[in-house]
């Protein structure tokens, strides 16, 4: 795990270095958000990460995380591109646990919540291990992007953004479909997407939210 396994500042710094903005400060952690266009998958991914320190963690403490983080996403997201229009959401919940019960570790290792163009990834970090589901089929095209975020949030580890063959394959066909639709509609869908994205407010940091 390396030194200072529960150091929140190092994790916040690691996320900020890959483009995240802290949108909420918590008594035991923080919430951060990033919007980024990825050419290889020809889509935008908006990611919300919550990192918290806890003394003791059980499965029951984790199960409401998806709903909670989804509500926080809607509270902090000021983007104008609808989910599903070359736009996906990734929600990452990280618990830095001084002690974690076996059911919490199992839940983290076995769980990815799925919705329309969105995923929720619970991650349990202890001094001995990181428990998460590593690469579920649903959302696999975006998984290298999400994994980079998890490494930063869970381990304060900065690494290069990786691509995936599946993501590039899917992105290629999505780019072709977008081009066909644009030609059929005089470019209006693409121009509208660009106009909406270019006029979005920036993500508001915690001090201004």
C-alpha positions as CSV (number, residue, x, y, z in Angstrom):
1,X,0.0,0.0,0.0
2,X,2.9,2.4,0.5
3,X,3.3,5.1,3.2
4,X,0.3,7.0,4.7
5,X,-2.4,4.7,3.4
6,X,-5.2,7.0,4.6
7,X,-3.8,10.4,3.6
8,X,-6.7,12.3,2.1
9,X,-4.5,15.2,0.9
10,X,-2.3,13.0,-1.3
11,X,-5.4,11.5,-2.9
12,X,-7.0,14.9,-3.5
13,X,-3.7,16.1,-5.1
14,X,-3.5,13.0,-7.3
15,X,-7.0,13.6,-8.6
16,X,-6.4,17.3,-9.2
17,X,-3.4,16.4,-11.2
18,X,-5.6,14.4,-13.7
19,X,-8.1,17.2,-14.0
20,X,-10.5,16.8,-11.1
21,X,-12.1,19.7,-9.2
22,X,-13.0,19.3,-5.5
23,X,-16.7,20.2,-5.4
24,X,-17.5,19.3,-1.8
25,X,-15.6,19.1,1.4
26,X,-16.7,16.5,3.9
27,X,-15.9,16.1,7.6
28,X,-14.2,12.7,6.7
29,X,-13.2,13.3,3.1
30,X,-14.1,15.1,-0.1
31,X,-16.1,14.8,-3.4
32,X,-14.4,15.7,-6.7
33,X,-15.7,15.9,-10.3
34,X,-14.2,15.9,-13.8
35,X,-15.6,16.2,-17.4
36,X,-13.4,15.0,-20.2
37,X,-13.8,14.1,-23.8
38,X,-11.9,10.9,-24.8
39,X,-11.2,10.7,-28.5
40,X,-10.4,7.0,-28.5
41,X,-13.9,6.1,-27.3
42,X,-15.4,9.1,-29.1
43,X,-17.4,10.1,-26.0
44,X,-17.3,12.3,-23.0
45,X,-17.1,10.8,-19.5
46,X,-18.1,12.8,-16.4
47,X,-16.8,11.2,-13.3
48,X,-17.7,11.9,-9.7
49,X,-15.4,10.6,-6.9
50,X,-16.1,10.5,-3.2
51,X,-13.3,9.6,-0.9
52,X,-13.9,9.1,2.9
53,X,-12.0,7.8,5.9
54,X,-13.8,5.4,8.3
55,X,-12.7,3.5,11.3
56,X,-14.9,0.4,10.7
57,X,-16.7,-0.6,7.5
58,X,-19.4,-3.1,6.9
59,X,-21.5,-4.0,3.9
60,X,-24.5,-2.2,5.2
61,X,-22.5,1.0,5.4
62,X,-21.8,0.8,1.6
63,X,-25.1,-0.2,0.1
64,X,-26.7,3.3,0.1
65,X,-23.6,4.7,-1.6
66,X,-25.0,4.5,-5.2
67,X,-28.1,6.5,-4.4
68,X,-26.2,9.0,-2.3
69,X,-23.5,9.6,-5.0
70,X,-26.1,9.8,-7.7
71,X,-27.8,12.6,-5.8
72,X,-24.5,14.4,-5.3
73,X,-23.8,14.1,-9.0
74,X,-27.0,15.8,-9.9
75,X,-26.4,18.5,-7.3
76,X,-22.9,19.3,-8.6
77,X,-23.2,18.7,-12.4
78,X,-23.8,21.9,-14.4
79,X,-23.1,20.2,-17.7
80,X,-25.6,20.6,-20.6
81,X,-24.9,17.4,-22.5
82,X,-27.6,14.7,-21.7
83,X,-26.4,11.4,-20.5
84,X,-26.4,8.9,-23.5
85,X,-25.5,11.5,-26.1
86,X,-21.9,10.6,-26.5
87,X,-21.8,11.1,-22.7
88,X,-21.5,8.7,-19.9
89,X,-21.3,9.0,-16.1
90,X,-18.9,7.1,-13.8
91,X,-19.4,7.3,-10.0
92,X,-16.6,6.1,-7.8
93,X,-17.0,5.6,-4.1
94,X,-13.8,5.1,-2.1
95,X,-13.7,4.1,1.6
96,X,-10.4,4.3,3.4
97,X,-11.1,1.9,6.2
98,X,-8.9,1.3,9.2
99,X,-10.8,-2.0,9.6
100,X,-13.2,-3.6,7.1
101,X,-15.5,-6.6,7.7
102,X,-15.3,-9.5,5.3
103,X,-18.7,-8.7,3.8
104,X,-17.6,-5.2,3.0
105,X,-14.5,-6.5,1.2
106,X,-16.6,-9.0,-0.7
107,X,-19.1,-6.4,-1.7
108,X,-16.5,-4.1,-3.0
109,X,-14.8,-6.9,-5.0
110,X,-18.1,-8.1,-6.5
111,X,-20.1,-5.0,-7.2
112,X,-20.6,-2.6,-10.0
113,X,-24.0,-0.8,-10.2
114,X,-25.2,-0.3,-13.8
115,X,-27.6,2.1,-15.3
116,X,-28.2,3.8,-18.6
117,X,-24.8,5.2,-19.7
118,X,-23.6,5.1,-16.0
119,X,-21.7,2.9,-13.5
120,X,-21.0,3.0,-9.8
121,X,-17.8,1.5,-8.5
122,X,-17.4,0.9,-4.7
123,X,-13.8,0.6,-3.6
124,X,-12.6,-0.5,-0.2
125,X,-9.0,0.4,0.8
126,X,-7.3,-1.1,3.9
127,X,-3.7,-1.2,4.9
128,X,-3.5,-4.7,3.3
129,X,-5.5,-4.5,0.1
130,X,-7.8,-2.7,-2.3
131,X,-11.2,-4.5,-2.9
132,X,-13.0,-3.6,-6.1
133,X,-14.4,-5.3,-9.1
134,X,-11.6,-5.0,-11.7
135,X,-13.1,-4.6,-15.2
136,X,-16.8,-5.6,-15.3
137,X,-18.1,-6.3,-18.8
138,X,-20.6,-3.4,-18.5
139,X,-18.6,-0.2,-19.0
140,X,-15.5,-2.1,-20.1
141,X,-14.9,0.4,-22.9
142,X,-14.4,3.1,-20.3
143,X,-12.7,0.9,-17.7
144,X,-9.1,2.1,-18.3
145,X,-10.3,5.7,-17.8
146,X,-12.1,4.7,-14.6
147,X,-9.3,2.6,-13.4
148,X,-6.9,5.5,-13.7
149,X,-9.3,7.6,-11.5
150,X,-9.5,4.7,-8.9
151,X,-5.8,4.5,-8.7
152,X,-5.5,8.2,-8.0
153,X,-8.4,8.2,-5.4
154,X,-7.6,4.9,-3.7
155,X,-3.8,4.9,-3.8
156,X,-2.8,8.4,-4.6
157,X,-1.1,6.9,-7.7
158,X,-0.8,8.9,-10.9
159,X,-0.5,6.9,-14.1
160,X,-1.0,7.4,-17.8
161,X,-4.5,7.2,-19.2
162,X,-4.8,3.9,-20.9
163,X,-6.9,2.9,-23.9
164,X,-8.6,-0.3,-24.7
165,X,-9.2,-2.3,-27.9
166,X,-12.9,-2.5,-27.2
167,X,-13.1,1.2,-26.4
168,X,-11.3,2.1,-29.6
169,X,-13.5,-0.3,-31.6
170,X,-16.7,1.1,-30.1
171,X,-15.4,4.7,-30.6
172,X,-14.7,4.1,-34.2
173,X,-18.2,3.0,-34.9
174,X,-19.7,5.8,-32.8
175,X,-17.7,8.3,-34.8
176,X,-19.0,6.9,-38.1
177,X,-22.6,6.9,-36.8
178,X,-22.2,10.5,-35.6
179,X,-20.8,11.5,-39.0
180,X,-23.7,9.8,-40.8
181,X,-26.3,11.5,-38.6
182,X,-24.6,14.8,-39.0
183,X,-24.6,14.5,-42.8
184,X,-28.3,13.5,-42.9
185,X,-29.2,16.4,-40.7
186,X,-27.0,19.1,-42.2
187,X,-24.6,18.9,-39.2
188,X,-27.2,20.2,-36.7
189,X,-26.7,17.4,-34.1
190,X,-22.9,17.8,-34.0
191,X,-23.1,21.6,-34.1
192,X,-25.7,21.5,-31.3
193,X,-23.5,19.2,-29.2
194,X,-20.5,21.4,-29.6
195,X,-22.5,24.6,-28.9
196,X,-23.9,23.1,-25.7
197,X,-20.5,21.8,-24.5
198,X,-18.7,25.1,-25.3
199,X,-21.2,27.2,-23.3
200,X,-21.2,25.1,-20.2
201,X,-20.1,26.7,-16.9
202,X,-17.0,25.3,-15.5
203,X,-17.3,22.8,-12.6
204,X,-17.7,24.9,-9.5
205,X,-15.1,24.2,-6.8
206,X,-16.2,23.7,-3.2
207,X,-15.3,27.2,-2.1
208,X,-17.7,28.6,-4.7
209,X,-20.5,26.0,-4.5
